[in-house]
Amino acid sequence: MKYDHISFINYNMNQLVLLVDLEILIPPNHLSTIVHEALEKLSDSLLFQTYKGGGRPAYHPKTLLKVIV
């Protein structure tokens, strides 16, 4: 069953979570930075194909993919 609306929990990589921005402590050539930049270039539509929608908002697929990678 396909729904006409897909919703995700807010996905904002620019939000300030802590008092200090920890991103400045990660070197630009660190593996986590490279993974982040590579996955941000992926098209959202590629990841949305498997989501039917409806129900509680899910975590954004890019967030979950970054955790796995």
CHARMM-style PDB file with segment names, atoms N, HN, CA, C and O in Angstrom:
ATOM      1  N   MET     1       0.843  -1.174   0.000  1.00  0.00      PROA
ATOM      2  CA  MET     1       0.000   0.000   0.000  1.00  0.00      PROA
ATOM      3  C   MET     1       0.893   1.243   0.000  1.00  0.00      PROA
ATOM      4  O   MET     1       1.765   1.382   0.857  1.00  0.00      PROA
ATOM      5  N   LYS     2       0.681   2.119  -0.933  1.00  0.00      PROA
ATOM      6  HN  LYS     2      -0.028   2.006  -1.630  1.00  0.00      PROA
ATOM      7  CA  LYS     2       1.436   3.379  -1.040  1.00  0.00      PROA
ATOM      8  C   LYS     2       0.619   4.502  -0.433  1.00  0.00      PROA
ATOM      9  O   LYS     2      -0.594   4.577  -0.629  1.00  0.00      PROA
ATOM     10  N   TYR     3       1.299   5.387   0.314  1.00  0.00      PROA
ATOM     11  HN  TYR     3       2.285   5.326   0.473  1.00  0.00      PROA
ATOM     12  CA  TYR     3       0.652   6.563   0.871  1.00  0.00      PROA
ATOM     13  C   TYR     3       1.035   7.771   0.039  1.00  0.00      PROA
ATOM     14  O   TYR     3       2.051   7.756  -0.655  1.00  0.00      PROA
ATOM     15  N   ASP     4       0.235   8.803   0.107  1.00  0.00      PROA
ATOM     16  HN  ASP     4      -0.590   8.815   0.671  1.00  0.00      PROA
ATOM     17  CA  ASP     4       0.520  10.006  -0.674  1.00  0.00      PROA
ATOM     18  C   ASP     4       1.444  10.964   0.069  1.00  0.00      PROA
ATOM     19  O   ASP     4       1.806  12.013  -0.464  1.00  0.00      PROA
ATOM     20  N   HSD     5       1.829  10.611   1.303  1.00  0.00      PROA
ATOM     21  HN  HSD     5       1.535   9.759   1.736  1.00  0.00      PROA
ATOM     22  CA  HSD     5       2.676  11.516   2.084  1.00  0.00      PROA
ATOM     23  C   HSD     5       3.747  10.709   2.806  1.00  0.00      PROA
ATOM     24  O   HSD     5       3.438   9.749   3.512  1.00  0.00      PROA
ATOM     25  N   ILE     6       4.997  11.096   2.629  1.00  0.00      PROA
ATOM     26  HN  ILE     6       5.248  11.876   2.055  1.00  0.00      PROA
ATOM     27  CA  ILE     6       6.111  10.482   3.346  1.00  0.00      PROA
ATOM     28  C   ILE     6       6.674  11.539   4.278  1.00  0.00      PROA
ATOM     29  O   ILE     6       6.990  12.644   3.837  1.00  0.00      PROA
ATOM     30  N   SER     7       6.806  11.220   5.561  1.00  0.00      PROA
ATOM     31  HN  SER     7       6.549  10.323   5.920  1.00  0.00      PROA
ATOM     32  CA  SER     7       7.366  12.190   6.496  1.00  0.00      PROA
ATOM     33  C   SER     7       8.535  11.567   7.250  1.00  0.00      PROA
ATOM     34  O   SER     7       8.539  10.373   7.547  1.00  0.00      PROA
ATOM     35  N   PHE     8       9.510  12.392   7.546  1.00  0.00      PROA
ATOM     36  HN  PHE     8       9.506  13.362   7.305  1.00  0.00      PROA
ATOM     37  CA  PHE     8      10.699  11.960   8.266  1.00  0.00      PROA
ATOM     38  C   PHE     8      10.896  12.857   9.483  1.00  0.00      PROA
ATOM     39  O   PHE     8      10.421  13.992   9.517  1.00  0.00      PROA
ATOM     40  N   ILE     9      11.605  12.330  10.485  1.00  0.00      PROA
ATOM     41  HN  ILE     9      11.991  11.408  10.458  1.00  0.00      PROA
ATOM     42  CA  ILE     9      12.026  13.140  11.613  1.00  0.00      PROA
ATOM     43  C   ILE     9      12.985  14.183  11.069  1.00  0.00      PROA
ATOM     44  O   ILE     9      13.745  13.898  10.144  1.00  0.00      PROA
ATOM     45  N   ASN    10      12.963  15.380  11.624  1.00  0.00      PROA
ATOM     46  HN  ASN    10      12.346  15.611  12.375  1.00  0.00      PROA
ATOM     47  CA  ASN    10      13.768  16.480  11.115  1.00  0.00      PROA
ATOM     48  C   ASN    10      15.219  16.068  10.884  1.00  0.00      PROA
ATOM     49  O   ASN    10      15.862  15.512  11.774  1.00  0.00      PROA
ATOM     50  N   TYR    11      15.729  16.344   9.685  1.00  0.00      PROA
ATOM     51  HN  TYR    11      15.207  16.796   8.962  1.00  0.00      PROA
ATOM     52  CA  TYR    11      17.102  16.032   9.298  1.00  0.00      PROA
ATOM     53  C   TYR    11      17.802  17.342   9.014  1.00  0.00      PROA
ATOM     54  O   TYR    11      17.601  17.947   7.962  1.00  0.00      PROA
ATOM     55  N   ASN    12      18.634  17.785   9.962  1.00  0.00      PROA
ATOM     56  HN  ASN    12      18.798  17.293  10.817  1.00  0.00      PROA
ATOM     57  CA  ASN    12      19.312  19.054   9.807  1.00  0.00      PROA
ATOM     58  C   ASN    12      20.744  18.894  10.282  1.00  0.00      PROA
ATOM     59  O   ASN    12      20.992  18.832  11.486  1.00  0.00      PROA
ATOM     60  N   MET    13      21.683  18.827   9.362  1.00  0.00      PROA
ATOM     61  HN  MET    13      21.481  18.878   8.384  1.00  0.00      PROA
ATOM     62  CA  MET    13      23.087  18.641   9.713  1.00  0.00      PROA
ATOM     63  C   MET    13      23.721  19.939  10.203  1.00  0.00      PROA
ATOM     64  O   MET    13      24.869  19.925  10.647  1.00  0.00      PROA
ATOM     65  N   ASN    14      23.012  21.047  10.135  1.00  0.00      PROA
ATOM     66  HN  ASN    14      22.079  21.058   9.774  1.00  0.00      PROA
ATOM     67  CA  ASN    14      23.562  22.338  10.544  1.00  0.00      PROA
ATOM     68  C   ASN    14      23.045  22.810  11.896  1.00  0.00      PROA
ATOM     69  O   ASN    14      23.291  23.948  12.293  1.00  0.00      PROA
ATOM     70  N   GLN    15      22.331  21.939  12.603  1.00  0.00      PROA
ATOM     71  HN  GLN    15      22.131  21.014  12.279  1.00  0.00      PROA
ATOM     72  CA  GLN    15      21.797  22.349  13.890  1.00  0.00      PROA
ATOM     73  C   GLN    15      22.893  22.331  14.953  1.00  0.00      PROA
ATOM     74  O   GLN    15      23.838  21.547  14.866  1.00  0.00      PROA
ATOM     75  N   LEU    16      22.764  23.176  15.930  1.00  0.00      PROA
ATOM     76  HN  LEU    16      21.997  23.813  16.000  1.00  0.00      PROA
ATOM     77  CA  LEU    16      23.725  23.228  17.029  1.00  0.00      PROA
ATOM     78  C   LEU    16      23.175  22.385  18.168  1.00  0.00      PROA
ATOM     79  O   LEU    16      22.164  22.740  18.774  1.00  0.00      PROA
ATOM     80  N   VAL    17      23.832  21.271  18.461  1.00  0.00      PROA
ATOM     81  HN  VAL    17      24.653  20.982  17.969  1.00  0.00      PROA
ATOM     82  CA  VAL    17      23.349  20.358  19.482  1.00  0.00      PROA
ATOM     83  C   VAL    17      24.020  20.631  20.820  1.00  0.00      PROA
ATOM     84  O   VAL    17      23.368  20.586  21.863  1.00  0.00      PROA
ATOM     85  N   LEU    18      25.319  20.912  20.795  1.00  0.00      PROA
ATOM     86  HN  LEU    18      25.848  20.948  19.947  1.00  0.00      PROA
ATOM     87  CA  LEU    18      26.071  21.160  22.013  1.00  0.00      PROA
ATOM     88  C   LEU    18      26.510  22.620  22.069  1.00  0.00      PROA
ATOM     89  O   LEU    18      26.372  23.360  21.096  1.00  0.00      PROA
ATOM     90  N   LEU    19      27.032  23.014  23.204  1.00  0.00      PROA
ATOM     91  HN  LEU    19      27.144  22.413  23.995  1.00  0.00      PROA
ATOM     92  CA  LEU    19      27.516  24.375  23.341  1.00  0.00      PROA
ATOM     93  C   LEU    19      28.732  24.636  22.454  1.00  0.00      PROA
ATOM     94  O   LEU    19      28.974  25.769  22.039  1.00  0.00      PROA
ATOM     95  N   VAL    20      29.492  23.582  22.166  1.00  0.00      PROA
ATOM     96  HN  VAL    20      29.295  22.661  22.503  1.00  0.00      PROA
ATOM     97  CA  VAL    20      30.670  23.699  21.323  1.00  0.00      PROA
ATOM     98  C   VAL    20      30.399  22.940  20.025  1.00  0.00      PROA
ATOM     99  O   VAL    20      29.859  21.833  20.051  1.00  0.00      PROA
ATOM    100  N   ASP    21      30.766  23.522  18.913  1.00  0.00      PROA
ATOM    101  HN  ASP    21      31.205  24.421  18.892  1.00  0.00      PROA
ATOM    102  CA  ASP    21      30.600  22.848  17.629  1.00  0.00      PROA
ATOM    103  C   ASP    21      31.743  21.845  17.464  1.00  0.00      PROA
ATOM    104  O   ASP    21      32.877  22.231  17.185  1.00  0.00      PROA
ATOM    105  N   LEU    22      31.444  20.576  17.635  1.00  0.00      PROA
ATOM    106  HN  LEU    22      30.522  20.262  17.862  1.00  0.00      PROA
ATOM    107  CA  LEU    22      32.479  19.537  17.593  1.00  0.00      PROA
ATOM    108  C   LEU    22      33.028  19.307  16.195  1.00  0.00      PROA
ATOM    109  O   LEU    22      34.076  18.681  16.033  1.00  0.00      PROA
ATOM    110  N   GLU    23      32.333  19.804  15.190  1.00  0.00      PROA
ATOM    111  HN  GLU    23      31.482  20.312  15.321  1.00  0.00      PROA
ATOM    112  CA  GLU    23      32.786  19.620  13.808  1.00  0.00      PROA
ATOM    113  C   GLU    23      34.155  20.262  13.571  1.00  0.00      PROA
ATOM    114  O   GLU    23      34.915  19.799  12.721  1.00  0.00      PROA
ATOM    115  N   ILE    24      34.469  21.309  14.306  1.00  0.00      PROA
ATOM    116  HN  ILE    24      33.852  21.686  14.996  1.00  0.00      PROA
ATOM    117  CA  ILE    24      35.762  21.980  14.125  1.00  0.00      PROA
ATOM    118  C   ILE    24      36.920  21.118  14.616  1.00  0.00      PROA
ATOM    119  O   ILE    24      38.070  21.368  14.255  1.00  0.00      PROA
ATOM    120  N   LEU    25      36.632  20.107  15.433  1.00  0.00      PROA
ATOM    121  HN  LEU    25      35.698  19.904  15.726  1.00  0.00      PROA
ATOM    122  CA  LEU    25      37.672  19.222  15.951  1.00  0.00      PROA
ATOM    123  C   LEU    25      37.993  18.075  14.996  1.00  0.00      PROA
ATOM    124  O   LEU    25      38.986  17.372  15.183  1.00  0.00      PROA
ATOM    125  N   ILE    26      37.158  17.882  13.976  1.00  0.00      PROA
ATOM    126  HN  ILE    26      36.351  18.453  13.824  1.00  0.00      PROA
ATOM    127  CA  ILE    26      37.370  16.803  13.010  1.00  0.00      PROA
ATOM    128  C   ILE    26      38.135  17.366  11.819  1.00  0.00      PROA
ATOM    129  O   ILE    26      37.682  18.322  11.190  1.00  0.00      PROA
ATOM    130  N   PRO    27      39.293  16.782  11.502  1.00  0.00      PROA
ATOM    131  CA  PRO    27      40.065  17.284  10.365  1.00  0.00      PROA
ATOM    132  C   PRO    27      39.300  17.120   9.046  1.00  0.00      PROA
ATOM    133  O   PRO    27      38.486  16.205   8.917  1.00  0.00      PROA
ATOM    134  N   PRO    28      39.554  17.995   8.070  1.00  0.00      PROA
ATOM    135  CA  PRO    28      38.814  17.941   6.809  1.00  0.00      PROA
ATOM    136  C   PRO    28      39.012  16.640   6.031  1.00  0.00      PROA
ATOM    137  O   PRO    28      38.148  16.264   5.238  1.00  0.00      PROA
ATOM    138  N   ASN    29      40.119  15.954   6.242  1.00  0.00      PROA
ATOM    139  HN  ASN    29      40.820  16.258   6.886  1.00  0.00      PROA
ATOM    140  CA  ASN    29      40.363  14.718   5.497  1.00  0.00      PROA
ATOM    141  C   ASN    29      40.050  13.466   6.321  1.00  0.00      PROA
ATOM    142  O   ASN    29      40.465  12.366   5.954  1.00  0.00      PROA
ATOM    143  N   HSD    30      39.323  13.625   7.430  1.00  0.00      PROA
ATOM    144  HN  HSD    30      38.987  14.518   7.728  1.00  0.00      PROA
ATOM    145  CA  HSD    30      38.940  12.481   8.264  1.00  0.00      PROA
ATOM    146  C   HSD    30      37.903  11.637   7.519  1.00  0.00      PROA
ATOM    147  O   HSD    30      37.112  12.159   6.733  1.00  0.00      PROA
ATOM    148  N   LEU    31      37.918  10.333   7.774  1.00  0.00      PROA
ATOM    149  HN  LEU    31      38.560   9.909   8.413  1.00  0.00      PROA
ATOM    150  CA  LEU    31      37.005   9.415   7.092  1.00  0.00      PROA
ATOM    151  C   LEU    31      35.539   9.809   7.288  1.00  0.00      PROA
ATOM    152  O   LEU    31      34.745   9.709   6.353  1.00  0.00      PROA
ATOM    153  N   SER    32      35.175  10.252   8.485  1.00  0.00      PROA
ATOM    154  HN  SER    32      35.820  10.333   9.245  1.00  0.00      PROA
ATOM    155  CA  SER    32      33.779  10.622   8.731  1.00  0.00      PROA
ATOM    156  C   SER    32      33.355  11.822   7.872  1.00  0.00      PROA
ATOM    157  O   SER    32      32.208  11.893   7.431  1.00  0.00      PROA
ATOM    158  N   THR    33      34.266  12.748   7.639  1.00  0.00      PROA
ATOM    159  HN  THR    33      35.198  12.690   7.998  1.00  0.00      PROA
ATOM    160  CA  THR    33      33.974  13.901   6.789  1.00  0.00      PROA
ATOM    161  C   THR    33      33.783  13.470   5.346  1.00  0.00      PROA
ATOM    162  O   THR    33      32.891  13.959   4.653  1.00  0.00      PROA
ATOM    163  N   ILE    34      34.622  12.559   4.902  1.00  0.00      PROA
ATOM    164  HN  ILE    34      35.347  12.162   5.465  1.00  0.00      PROA
ATOM    165  CA  ILE    34      34.535  12.064   3.528  1.00  0.00      PROA
ATOM    166  C   ILE    34      33.229  11.298   3.319  1.00  0.00      PROA
ATOM    167  O   ILE    34      32.564  11.470   2.298  1.00  0.00      PROA
ATOM    168  N   VAL    35      32.860  10.448   4.288  1.00  0.00      PROA
ATOM    169  HN  VAL    35      33.400  10.308   5.117  1.00  0.00      PROA
ATOM    170  CA  VAL    35      31.600   9.697   4.200  1.00  0.00      PROA
ATOM    171  C   VAL    35      30.417  10.661   4.179  1.00  0.00      PROA
ATOM    172  O   VAL    35      29.498  10.503   3.375  1.00  0.00      PROA
ATOM    173  N   HSD    36      30.440  11.656   5.062  1.00  0.00      PROA
ATOM    174  HN  HSD    36      31.186  11.784   5.715  1.00  0.00      PROA
ATOM    175  CA  HSD    36      29.352  12.643   5.118  1.00  0.00      PROA
ATOM    176  C   HSD    36      29.185  13.350   3.771  1.00  0.00      PROA
ATOM    177  O   HSD    36      28.076  13.449   3.247  1.00  0.00      PROA
ATOM    178  N   GLU    37      30.290  13.837   3.220  1.00  0.00      PROA
ATOM    179  HN  GLU    37      31.191  13.757   3.645  1.00  0.00      PROA
ATOM    180  CA  GLU    37      30.215  14.566   1.947  1.00  0.00      PROA
ATOM    181  C   GLU    37      29.752  13.667   0.805  1.00  0.00      PROA
ATOM    182  O   GLU    37      28.980  14.099  -0.052  1.00  0.00      PROA
ATOM    183  N   ALA    38      30.217  12.424   0.790  1.00  0.00      PROA
ATOM    184  HN  ALA    38      30.843  12.074   1.486  1.00  0.00      PROA
ATOM    185  CA  ALA    38      29.817  11.497  -0.280  1.00  0.00      PROA
ATOM    186  C   ALA    38      28.329  11.171  -0.208  1.00  0.00      PROA
ATOM    187  O   ALA    38      27.644  11.159  -1.231  1.00  0.00      PROA
ATOM    188  N   LEU    39      27.828  10.907   0.992  1.00  0.00      PROA
ATOM    189  HN  LEU    39      28.384  10.917   1.823  1.00  0.00      PROA
ATOM    190  CA  LEU    39      26.420  10.532   1.122  1.00  0.00      PROA
ATOM    191  C   LEU    39      25.484  11.719   0.946  1.00  0.00      PROA
ATOM    192  O   LEU    39      24.336  11.539   0.539  1.00  0.00      PROA
ATOM    193  N   GLU    40      25.947  12.921   1.242  1.00  0.00      PROA
ATOM    194  HN  GLU    40      26.880  13.067   1.573  1.00  0.00      PROA
ATOM    195  CA  GLU    40      25.121  14.110   1.014  1.00  0.00      PROA
ATOM    196  C   GLU    40      24.896  14.345  -0.474  1.00  0.00      PROA
ATOM    197  O   GLU    40      23.914  14.980  -0.859  1.00  0.00      PROA
ATOM    198  N   LYS    41      25.789  13.843  -1.309  1.00  0.00      PROA
ATOM    199  HN  LYS    41      26.587  13.327  -0.996  1.00  0.00      PROA
ATOM    200  CA  LYS    41      25.644  14.017  -2.760  1.00  0.00      PROA
ATOM    201  C   LYS    41      24.629  13.046  -3.364  1.00  0.00      PROA
ATOM    202  O   LYS    41      24.197  13.235  -4.501  1.00  0.00      PROA
ATOM    203  N   LEU    42      24.245  12.008  -2.614  1.00  0.00      PROA
ATOM    204  HN  LEU    42      24.596  11.855  -1.690  1.00  0.00      PROA
ATOM    205  CA  LEU    42      23.252  11.056  -3.114  1.00  0.00      PROA
ATOM    206  C   LEU    42      21.899  11.753  -3.281  1.00  0.00      PROA
ATOM    207  O   LEU    42      21.522  12.615  -2.487  1.00  0.00      PROA
ATOM    208  N   SER    43      21.201  11.367  -4.303  1.00  0.00      PROA
ATOM    209  HN  SER    43      21.507  10.667  -4.948  1.00  0.00      PROA
ATOM    210  CA  SER    43      19.868  11.911  -4.532  1.00  0.00      PROA
ATOM    211  C   SER    43      18.896  11.340  -3.502  1.00  0.00      PROA
ATOM    212  O   SER    43      18.894  10.134  -3.252  1.00  0.00      PROA
ATOM    213  N   ASP    44      18.075  12.197  -2.905  1.00  0.00      PROA
ATOM    214  HN  ASP    44      18.077  13.176  -3.107  1.00  0.00      PROA
ATOM    215  CA  ASP    44      17.077  11.728  -1.945  1.00  0.00      PROA
ATOM    216  C   ASP    44      16.101  10.757  -2.589  1.00  0.00      PROA
ATOM    217  O   ASP    44      15.664   9.802  -1.947  1.00  0.00      PROA
ATOM    218  N   SER    45      15.760  10.988  -3.830  1.00  0.00      PROA
ATOM    219  HN  SER    45      16.115  11.764  -4.351  1.00  0.00      PROA
ATOM    220  CA  SER    45      14.783  10.123  -4.499  1.00  0.00      PROA
ATOM    221  C   SER    45      15.280   8.689  -4.590  1.00  0.00      PROA
ATOM    222  O   SER    45      14.480   7.754  -4.601  1.00  0.00      PROA
ATOM    223  N   LEU    46      16.577   8.511  -4.655  1.00  0.00      PROA
ATOM    224  HN  LEU    46      17.227   9.271  -4.646  1.00  0.00      PROA
ATOM    225  CA  LEU    46      17.154   7.171  -4.684  1.00  0.00      PROA
ATOM    226  C   LEU    46      16.859   6.431  -3.389  1.00  0.00      PROA
ATOM    227  O   LEU    46      16.584   5.231  -3.401  1.00  0.00      PROA
ATOM    228  N   LEU    47      16.916   7.148  -2.272  1.00  0.00      PROA
ATOM    229  HN  LEU    47      17.139   8.123  -2.262  1.00  0.00      PROA
ATOM    230  CA  LEU    47      16.685   6.532  -0.972  1.00  0.00      PROA
ATOM    231  C   LEU    47      15.201   6.449  -0.610  1.00  0.00      PROA
ATOM    232  O   LEU    47      14.809   5.593   0.182  1.00  0.00      PROA
ATOM    233  N   PHE    48      14.380   7.321  -1.177  1.00  0.00      PROA
ATOM    234  HN  PHE    48      14.699   8.017  -1.820  1.00  0.00      PROA
ATOM    235  CA  PHE    48      12.955   7.353  -0.840  1.00  0.00      PROA
ATOM    236  C   PHE    48      12.158   6.242  -1.519  1.00  0.00      PROA
ATOM    237  O   PHE    48      11.004   6.020  -1.155  1.00  0.00      PROA
ATOM    238  N   GLN    49      12.720   5.554  -2.470  1.00  0.00      PROA
ATOM    239  HN  GLN    49      13.658   5.734  -2.767  1.00  0.00      PROA
ATOM    240  CA  GLN    49      11.987   4.537  -3.241  1.00  0.00      PROA
ATOM    241  C   GLN    49      11.413   3.429  -2.361  1.00  0.00      PROA
ATOM    242  O   GLN    49      10.357   2.878  -2.672  1.00  0.00      PROA
ATOM    243  N   THR    50      12.097   3.099  -1.267  1.00  0.00      PROA
ATOM    244  HN  THR    50      12.955   3.546  -1.015  1.00  0.00      PROA
ATOM    245  CA  THR    50      11.650   1.979  -0.430  1.00  0.00      PROA
ATOM    246  C   THR    50      10.670   2.405   0.650  1.00  0.00      PROA
ATOM    247  O   THR    50      10.125   1.545   1.342  1.00  0.00      PROA
ATOM    248  N   TYR    51      10.425   3.710   0.823  1.00  0.00      PROA
ATOM    249  HN  TYR    51      10.868   4.408   0.261  1.00  0.00      PROA
ATOM    250  CA  TYR    51       9.527   4.181   1.869  1.00  0.00      PROA
ATOM    251  C   TYR    51       8.110   4.319   1.328  1.00  0.00      PROA
ATOM    252  O   TYR    51       7.874   4.987   0.322  1.00  0.00      PROA
ATOM    253  N   LYS    52       7.166   3.669   2.023  1.00  0.00      PROA
ATOM    254  HN  LYS    52       7.358   3.126   2.840  1.00  0.00      PROA
ATOM    255  CA  LYS    52       5.772   3.709   1.605  1.00  0.00      PROA
ATOM    256  C   LYS    52       5.051   4.920   2.174  1.00  0.00      PROA
ATOM    257  O   LYS    52       4.058   5.375   1.606  1.00  0.00      PROA
ATOM    258  N   GLY    53       5.540   5.443   3.287  1.00  0.00      PROA
ATOM    259  HN  GLY    53       6.347   5.073   3.748  1.00  0.00      PROA
ATOM    260  CA  GLY    53       4.893   6.587   3.920  1.00  0.00      PROA
ATOM    261  C   GLY    53       3.865   6.163   4.936  1.00  0.00      PROA
ATOM    262  O   GLY    53       3.599   4.974   5.109  1.00  0.00      PROA
ATOM    263  N   GLY    54       3.285   7.139   5.608  1.00  0.00      PROA
ATOM    264  HN  GLY    54       3.501   8.106   5.467  1.00  0.00      PROA
ATOM    265  CA  GLY    54       2.294   6.861   6.636  1.00  0.00      PROA
ATOM    266  C   GLY    54       2.949   6.516   7.959  1.00  0.00      PROA
ATOM    267  O   GLY    54       4.151   6.257   8.021  1.00  0.00      PROA
ATOM    268  N   GLY    55       2.160   6.513   9.003  1.00  0.00      PROA
ATOM    269  HN  GLY    55       1.184   6.723   8.953  1.00  0.00      PROA
ATOM    270  CA  GLY    55       2.671   6.145  10.317  1.00  0.00      PROA
ATOM    271  C   GLY    55       3.523   7.233  10.945  1.00  0.00      PROA
ATOM    272  O   GLY    55       3.474   8.393  10.538  1.00  0.00      PROA
ATOM    273  N   ARG    56       4.301   6.843  11.938  1.00  0.00      PROA
ATOM    274  HN  ARG    56       4.341   5.900  12.269  1.00  0.00      PROA
ATOM    275  CA  ARG    56       5.176   7.769  12.658  1.00  0.00      PROA
ATOM    276  C   ARG    56       6.310   8.202  11.742  1.00  0.00      PROA
ATOM    277  O   ARG    56       6.785   7.400  10.938  1.00  0.00      PROA
ATOM    278  N   PRO    57       6.760   9.460  11.842  1.00  0.00      PROA
ATOM    279  CA  PRO    57       7.884   9.907  11.019  1.00  0.00      PROA
ATOM    280  C   PRO    57       9.136   9.066  11.286  1.00  0.00      PROA
ATOM    281  O   PRO    57       9.494   8.801  12.434  1.00  0.00      PROA
ATOM    282  N   ALA    58       9.774   8.662  10.217  1.00  0.00      PROA
ATOM    283  HN  ALA    58       9.483   8.877   9.285  1.00  0.00      PROA
ATOM    284  CA  ALA    58      10.981   7.843  10.325  1.00  0.00      PROA
ATOM    285  C   ALA    58      12.214   8.735  10.346  1.00  0.00      PROA
ATOM    286  O   ALA    58      12.141   9.920  10.018  1.00  0.00      PROA
ATOM    287  N   TYR    59      13.349   8.157  10.734  1.00  0.00      PROA
ATOM    288  HN  TYR    59      13.409   7.195  11.000  1.00  0.00      PROA
ATOM    289  CA  TYR    59      14.602   8.891  10.607  1.00  0.00      PROA
ATOM    290  C   TYR    59      14.922   9.024   9.126  1.00  0.00      PROA
ATOM    291  O   TYR    59      14.579   8.153   8.327  1.00  0.00      PROA
ATOM    292  N   HSD    60      15.574  10.106   8.772  1.00  0.00      PROA
ATOM    293  HN  HSD    60      15.852  10.813   9.421  1.00  0.00      PROA
ATOM    294  CA  HSD    60      15.919  10.334   7.380  1.00  0.00      PROA
ATOM    295  C   HSD    60      16.862   9.226   6.913  1.00  0.00      PROA
ATOM    296  O   HSD    60      17.782   8.863   7.645  1.00  0.00      PROA
ATOM    297  N   PRO    61      16.656   8.680   5.716  1.00  0.00      PROA
ATOM    298  CA  PRO    61      17.495   7.587   5.220  1.00  0.00      PROA
ATOM    299  C   PRO    61      18.996   7.923   5.186  1.00  0.00      PROA
ATOM    300  O   PRO    61      19.830   7.039   5.385  1.00  0.00      PROA
ATOM    301  N   LYS    62      19.338   9.176   4.939  1.00  0.00      PROA
ATOM    302  HN  LYS    62      18.661   9.894   4.777  1.00  0.00      PROA
ATOM    303  CA  LYS    62      20.764   9.539   4.917  1.00  0.00      PROA
ATOM    304  C   LYS    62      21.371   9.418   6.309  1.00  0.00      PROA
ATOM    305  O   LYS    62      22.523   9.007   6.448  1.00  0.00      PROA
ATOM    306  N   THR    63      20.609   9.771   7.339  1.00  0.00      PROA
ATOM    307  HN  THR    63      19.673  10.105   7.226  1.00  0.00      PROA
ATOM    308  CA  THR    63      21.102   9.629   8.704  1.00  0.00      PROA
ATOM    309  C   THR    63      21.402   8.165   9.007  1.00  0.00      PROA
ATOM    310  O   THR    63      22.458   7.836   9.547  1.00  0.00      PROA
ATOM    311  N   LEU    64      20.476   7.306   8.659  1.00  0.00      PROA
ATOM    312  HN  LEU    64      19.618   7.573   8.221  1.00  0.00      PROA
ATOM    313  CA  LEU    64      20.649   5.875   8.933  1.00  0.00      PROA
ATOM    314  C   LEU    64      21.786   5.279   8.103  1.00  0.00      PROA
ATOM    315  O   LEU    64      22.544   4.445   8.597  1.00  0.00      PROA
ATOM    316  N   LEU    65      21.902   5.694   6.869  1.00  0.00      PROA
ATOM    317  HN  LEU    65      21.286   6.372   6.467  1.00  0.00      PROA
ATOM    318  CA  LEU    65      22.965   5.194   6.010  1.00  0.00      PROA
ATOM    319  C   LEU    65      24.344   5.610   6.532  1.00  0.00      PROA
ATOM    320  O   LEU    65      25.298   4.836   6.459  1.00  0.00      PROA
ATOM    321  N   LYS    66      24.445   6.822   7.053  1.00  0.00      PROA
ATOM    322  HN  LYS    66      23.670   7.452   7.112  1.00  0.00      PROA
ATOM    323  CA  LYS    66      25.719   7.283   7.628  1.00  0.00      PROA
ATOM    324  C   LYS    66      26.096   6.455   8.845  1.00  0.00      PROA
ATOM    325  O   LYS    66      27.273   6.157   9.047  1.00  0.00      PROA
ATOM    326  N   VAL    67      25.119   6.082   9.656  1.00  0.00      PROA
ATOM    327  HN  VAL    67      24.163   6.324   9.491  1.00  0.00      PROA
ATOM    328  CA  VAL    67      25.393   5.248  10.817  1.00  0.00      PROA
ATOM    329  C   VAL    67      25.904   3.871  10.382  1.00  0.00      PROA
ATOM    330  O   VAL    67      26.839   3.333  10.975  1.00  0.00      PROA
ATOM    331  N   ILE    68      25.291   3.314   9.355  1.00  0.00      PROA
ATOM    332  HN  ILE    68      24.532   3.751   8.873  1.00  0.00      PROA
ATOM    333  CA  ILE    68      25.703   1.995   8.867  1.00  0.00      PROA
ATOM    334  C   ILE    68      27.102   2.034   8.260  1.00  0.00      PROA
ATOM    335  O   ILE    68      27.929   1.163   8.528  1.00  0.00      PROA
ATOM    336  N   VAL    69      27.358   3.055   7.438  1.00  0.00      PROA
ATOM    337  HN  VAL    69      26.686   3.763   7.220  1.00  0.00      PROA
ATOM    338  CA  VAL    69      28.654   3.161   6.769  1.00  0.00      PROA
ATOM    339  C   VAL    69      29.709   3.496   7.789  1.00  0.00      PROA
ATOM    340  OT1 VAL    69      30.882   3.632   7.442  1.00  0.00      PROA
TER     341      VAL     69
END
